[in-house]
Amino acid sequence: MTTVDTHAEPGPRVGSRPDPASSGGAGYRPPVNEDELLLKWIRRARESQKSHYDMADLLAARNRMFGIGVTAVSAVVGTTVFLSLVASADSPWVRLVVGLVSIAAAVSAALQTFLRYAERAEQHRSAGARYGAVRRRLEAIYAGDPGARDGRYVSEVRDILDRLAEDSPSVPPRVFRRTQETLRVAALQDREEARWE
């Protein structure tokens, strides 16, 4: 049984353009047979799937934190405005603080809308799910699904991967590198555990 080496060589970053200088470089060796091609596609699909899920989690966390901040600042503004209307002795400092906090609330709410964290998180989650579906299909082909080694299936999967690469949102290089490292460490731990079985 062949194992999938998820860290043999770093593939192109998700959302990045291929470097023309790297296509003939010493670090890259194109697959020489269908098995190698499938293994590379499986590894890249797995990396892309995980990096999109990681990015979705990151954006969802940012959305929650920003939402909590906007809610808190808006609550403070509302309370302060109410108290300043009730209090008879308004000092200029109280009005200044109320004005600044209300501006901060408005700017925060506008930023939350502009940055679209929730929408972007859902786009990454959807891309991760599509990469997962392709990865499972590739694994079935690699495992010897009857009739799946037909060139038509491989060509079909290549077209799907190409469309996914075009349609998926970009993942920042730091997130993709962190994902690759996580997968590399997990593969090493799996190998270590297998040694002791």
C-alpha positions, 0 to 999 in steps of 0.5 A: 500500500502506498502512503500519501506524503503530504509534505514531500514538496511544497506546491504552489500557494493557493491563489498564487500565480505559478512562478515561470522560473520554478517550472524548470527548477531543480526543486520541482519534478513533474510526475512521470506516471499516473500514480505520481500525478494522482498522489500530487493532486491528492496532496494539493487538494488536501492542502487546499481543503485544509487551508480554506477551512483554516481561513474560514475559521480565522475569518469567522473568529475575526467576525465574532470579535469585531461583532462583539466590539461593535456591539459593546461600543454601540451599547456604551454610546446608547447608554452614554447618550441616554445618561447625558440627556437625563443629566442636567449638568452636561460638561463639554468633556462628557459631550466630547467623549460621547461624540468620540465614542459614537464616531468609533461605533459608526466606524467600527460598524462600517468596517465590519460591513466593508471587511465582509468577514462572514461572507468571506468565511463562507466562501472559504468554507465552500471552497474547502468542501469542494476541494474535499469532494475532489480529494475523495474522488481522487482517492477513490481513483487512486485506490482502484475504483473500477473503471476510474483509471479511465483517462476520462475520469482523470481529465474530468478531475483535472478540469474540476481542479482547474475551475476550483483554482480559478473560482476559489478565494485566495488564501494568504501565504502565511495561512497556507504555510501554517496549514502545510506545517500542520499537515507535515507534523500530523503525517510525522505523528502518524508515521511514528504511531504506525511504527509502534503498532 
